Amino acid sequence: MSPPDLPATLNVFTDIQVEPALMERLRTGIEPHRLLVAAAGGTSVLGGAPLDSQLAEAHIALGQPAVAGVLGAKNLRWLQVSTASITRYDTPEFRTAVADSKVVVTNSSPVYDQACAEHLLAFMLAQARQLPRALVTSTPSGTDTWYQLRASCRLLRGQTVLIVGYGSIAEKLVGMLAPFAMRVRAVRREPRGTESVNVLTPDQIYPALATADHVINILPDSESTRSFFSTKEFSVMKHGATFYNIGRGTTVDQDALAKALQDGPLSAAWLDVTEPEPLPTGHALLSLKNCFITPHIGGGQKDDMKDMVEHFLENFARYLKGDDLLSRVM
């Protein structure tokens, strides 16, 4: 049954933007409880969000509601963010406020972690097999160009990977990399002891950067991570290393990255996120032949919105039973 301080009929507010069939699935999935649909859909968790007066009636919220609306919703007991990122909510002030008001916050990381990990693996394989260069090269076998292209390919086996920002995406990626017999380490602000690889703290990052063939950034955006990768970090990386970013563009100094790609030590960068998005015409990263950018699609796949709704409904059923919620972040 519902927690004792909540009424028998719960008001569930949502500002998600999904097709009518999925909205109906959400509506019927919470019956006999009441669904409150926002007049305007939620925006990216990286941007602002409109205030909706219906949030004041809500006991539960799903989506990307405005911070002010969440903190002003006196009946609210649980917020499930519809993305893996919780950028707009990840501030000391918000964390303190929801802790004081006993509002539980969960995210939707299981919906997107597999896709993001596969995107990263695709990046790594494309770099190892020199696919961008090979796909635009037409030459008979046996020529100098052919031999040079073959010789530029590398095996992942035995190479060293450093993952910066260890969460569900990293955990998925570690499993995918296992068959390649790579040496994998990770950096996490607060190691939990449950990680499947050797985990370092941020103060131990520089020696690790110096020995990594692949540096993978999965950091979220926060006050402590903005421009985390800058001139100093790139300068100590191993000559020939490859840098990947599927976390947030704000965690990387774009100019410092461009310089590291032009002057060394980086051999290449593969980015799914930048700052801003998209980069303005004429930006240095767009002209570099060793920088490859996808337009923030890493977490996407055909059924992601369906999976997001189903993830919420699974958590909703757990909430009604009084069980621990999945993907709790606050």
C-alpha positions in Angstrom: 0.0 0.0 0.0 1.0 3.6 -0.3 3.2 5.2 2.4 0.9 6.3 5.3 1.3 10.0 4.8 -0.1 9.9 1.3 -3.8 9.8 0.2 -5.4 6.7 -1.3 -5.5 8.5 -4.7 -2.1 10.0 -5.8 -1.7 12.8 -8.2 1.1 12.1 -10.7 2.4 15.1 -12.6 4.3 14.7 -15.8 5.7 17.1 -18.4 7.3 14.4 -20.6 6.7 14.6 -24.4 5.7 11.3 -25.8 3.3 10.0 -28.4 -0.4 9.7 -27.4 -0.2 5.9 -27.1 2.6 6.1 -24.5 0.9 8.8 -22.6 -2.2 6.5 -22.4 0.1 3.7 -21.3 1.3 5.9 -18.5 -2.3 6.9 -17.6 -3.6 3.4 -17.4 -0.4 2.1 -15.8 -1.0 4.3 -12.7 -4.8 3.7 -12.4 -6.7 4.3 -10.2 -4.4 7.2 -9.5 -4.6 10.5 -11.3 -2.4 11.8 -14.1 -1.7 15.5 -14.3 -0.3 16.4 -17.7 1.6 19.7 -18.0 0.3 22.3 -20.4 3.8 22.7 -21.9 6.2 19.8 -22.3 9.5 19.7 -20.3 12.7 20.9 -21.9 16.2 19.5 -21.8 17.5 19.0 -18.3 20.4 21.2 -19.4 18.0 24.2 -19.9 15.1 25.9 -18.2 11.6 24.6 -17.7 8.2 26.3 -17.5 6.4 26.5 -14.2 3.1 24.6 -14.1 0.5 25.2 -11.4 -0.6 21.6 -11.5 2.7 20.6 -9.8 1.4 22.1 -6.6 -1.1 19.3 -6.5 1.3 16.5 -7.2 2.5 13.8 -4.9 4.8 12.3 -7.6 6.4 13.9 -10.6 7.9 12.4 -13.8 9.9 14.5 -16.2 12.0 17.7 -16.1 9.9 20.1 -13.9 11.3 23.5 -13.0 13.4 23.5 -9.8 11.3 26.3 -8.3 8.2 24.2 -9.0 9.6 21.1 -7.4 10.7 23.0 -4.3 7.4 24.8 -4.0 5.3 21.7 -4.3 4.4 21.0 -0.7 2.7 17.7 -1.4 5.5 16.3 -3.5 7.2 13.1 -2.1 9.0 11.7 -5.2 10.5 13.1 -8.4 11.7 10.8 -11.2 13.8 12.6 -13.7 13.1 11.3 -17.2 16.8 11.4 -18.2 19.9 9.9 -16.7 21.3 13.4 -16.2 20.0 15.4 -13.2 22.0 18.6 -14.2 19.4 21.2 -13.2 18.8 19.5 -9.8 22.4 18.7 -9.0 23.2 21.6 -6.7 23.9 21.8 -3.0 20.8 24.0 -2.5 18.5 21.5 -4.2 20.0 18.5 -2.4 19.6 20.2 1.0 16.0 21.2 0.2 14.8 17.8 -0.9 16.6 16.1 2.0 14.8 18.5 4.5 11.4 17.9 2.8 12.0 14.2 2.5 11.5 14.2 -1.3 13.1 11.2 -3.0 14.7 11.8 -6.4 15.4 9.0 -8.9 16.6 9.2 -12.5 16.2 7.1 -15.6 19.7 5.9 -16.1 18.8 2.3 -16.9 16.9 3.5 -20.0 20.0 5.1 -21.5 23.1 3.3 -20.1 23.2 0.4 -22.6 22.9 2.7 -25.6 25.6 5.1 -24.3 28.0 2.2 -23.6 27.4 0.8 -27.1 28.1 4.2 -28.5 31.4 4.4 -26.7 32.4 1.0 -27.8 31.5 1.9 -31.4 33.8 5.0 -31.0 36.6 2.8 -29.7 36.4 0.2 -32.4 36.1 2.9 -35.1 39.3 4.5 -33.8 41.2 1.2 -33.5 40.2 0.1 -37.0 40.8 3.6 -38.5 37.3 3.5 -40.0 37.0 7.2 -40.8 40.2 7.1 -42.8 39.5 3.7 -44.4 36.0 4.7 -45.5 37.3 7.6 -47.6 40.3 5.7 -49.0 40.1 3.9 -52.3 43.2 2.1 -53.2 44.2 -1.3 -54.6 45.7 -3.8 -52.1 49.5 -3.8 -52.1 50.0 -0.1 -52.6 51.9 2.1 -50.2 48.6 3.7 -49.1 47.1 0.3 -48.5 50.0 -0.8 -46.4 50.1 2.4 -44.4 46.3 2.1 -43.6 46.7 -1.5 -42.5 49.6 -0.6 -40.3 47.7 2.3 -38.7 45.1 -0.1 -37.3 45.5 -1.3 -33.7 44.1 -4.1 -31.5 42.3 -3.1 -28.4 43.8 -6.1 -26.7 46.2 -5.1 -24.0 45.5 -1.4 -24.2 44.8 0.7 -21.1 41.4 2.4 -20.5 40.7 5.1 -17.9 37.0 5.9 -17.3 36.4 9.2 -15.6 33.0 9.2 -14.0 31.9 5.8 -12.9 28.2 5.0 -12.9 25.8 2.8 -14.8 27.2 3.7 -18.2 30.7 2.8 -17.1 29.5 -0.5 -15.6 27.9 -1.5 -18.9 31.0 -0.5 -20.8 33.3 -2.5 -18.5 31.3 -5.6 -19.3 31.5 -5.0 -23.0 35.2 -4.5 -22.9 35.9 -7.7 -21.0 36.4 -9.9 -24.2 39.1 -7.5 -25.4 41.4 -8.2 -22.5 42.1 -4.5 -21.9 43.4 -3.0 -18.7 40.5 -0.9 -17.3 40.6 1.6 -14.4 38.2 4.2 -13.4 38.0 7.5 -11.4 35.1 8.1 -9.1 34.5 10.9 -6.6 33.5 8.5 -3.9 34.5 4.8 -4.6 31.9 2.4 -3.2 33.8 -0.8 -3.2 31.2 -2.4 -5.5 32.9 -1.5 -8.8 34.1 -4.2 -11.1 37.4 -2.5 -11.8 40.1 -0.8 -9.9 38.8 2.7 -8.9 40.8 5.8 -8.1 39.8 9.0 -6.5 40.2 12.4 -8.4 43.4 13.2 -6.6 45.0 10.1 -8.2 44.1 11.0 -11.8 47.3 12.4 -13.2 49.5 9.3 -13.1 46.6 7.4 -14.5 46.1 9.9 -17.4 49.8 9.5 -18.3 49.5 5.8 -18.9 46.0 5.5 -20.6 45.6 4.7 -24.3 41.9 5.6 -24.0 40.5 8.3 -21.7 36.7 8.1 -21.5 34.8 11.0 -19.9 31.4 10.3 -18.5 31.3 13.1 -16.0 28.0 14.9 -15.4 27.7 18.7 -15.3 28.1 20.2 -11.9 30.0 23.0 -10.2 32.9 20.7 -9.5 33.2 19.1 -13.0 33.0 22.1 -15.3 36.2 22.3 -17.4 37.5 19.3 -15.5 39.5 18.4 -18.6 41.6 21.4 -19.4 45.1 22.3 -20.5 46.8 20.5 -17.5 44.9 17.3 -17.9 45.4 17.0 -21.6 49.1 17.9 -21.3 49.9 14.9 -19.1 48.1 12.4 -21.3 50.0 9.7 -23.0 51.3 10.5 -26.5 48.9 9.0 -29.0 46.0 8.6 -26.6 42.4 9.0 -27.7 39.9 11.0 -25.7 36.1 10.3 -25.7 33.3 12.4 -24.2 29.8 11.1 -23.7 29.3 12.9 -20.4 28.7 16.6 -20.7 30.3 19.2 -23.0 30.7 21.6 -20.1 33.2 19.2 -18.4 35.8 19.9 -21.2 37.6 23.1 -22.1 37.0 22.9 -25.9 39.9 25.2 -26.8 42.3 23.1 -24.7 41.0 20.0 -26.4 41.5 21.5 -29.8 45.1 22.4 -29.0 45.8 18.9 -27.6 44.5 17.5 -30.9 46.6 19.9 -33.0 49.8 19.9 -31.1 49.6 16.7 -29.1 49.5 14.5 -27.2 46.1 13.3 -28.4 45.8 11.3 -31.6 42.0 11.7 -31.8 38.9 12.7 -30.0 35.4 11.2 -30.3 32.6 13.4 -28.9 28.9 12.9 -28.5 28.6 16.2 -26.4 30.1 19.6 -26.8 29.7 23.1 -25.3 27.7 24.6 -26.8 25.6 22.2 -28.9 26.0 22.3 -31.7 29.4 24.0 -32.0 29.3 27.3 -33.9 30.4 27.5 -37.5 34.1 28.0 -37.6 34.9 26.4 -34.3 38.4 24.8 -34.3 37.1 21.3 -33.4 34.9 21.2 -36.5 37.9 21.6 -38.8 40.1 19.0 -37.2 40.4 15.7 -39.2 41.2 13.8 -35.9 38.0 15.0 -34.1 34.8 13.1 -34.7 31.5 14.5 -33.3 28.0 12.9 -33.1 25.1 15.2 -32.2 24.3 14.1 -28.7 22.6 10.8 -29.8 24.6 8.4 -27.5 21.7 7.6 -25.3 19.1 7.2 -28.0 17.5 4.2 -29.5 14.2 3.3 -31.1 12.3 2.4 -27.9 13.9 4.8 -25.4 10.7 6.7 -24.6 8.8 3.4 -24.2 11.5 2.2 -21.9 11.5 5.4 -19.9 7.7 5.1 -19.2 8.1 1.4 -18.3 11.0 2.2 -15.9 8.8 4.8 -14.2 5.9 2.3 -13.9 8.2 -0.3 -12.4 9.3 2.2 -9.8 5.7 3.3 -9.3 4.7 -0.2 -8.4 7.6 -0.4 -6.0 6.6 2.9 -4.4 3.1 1.6 -3.8 4.5 -1.5 -2.1 6.9 0.6 0.0 9.9 -1.1 -1.6 13.2 0.7 -2.4 13.1 2.7 -5.6 15.5 1.9 -8.5 18.0 4.5 -9.6 17.8 6.7 -6.5 20.1 9.7 -6.7 18.9 11.7 -3.7 
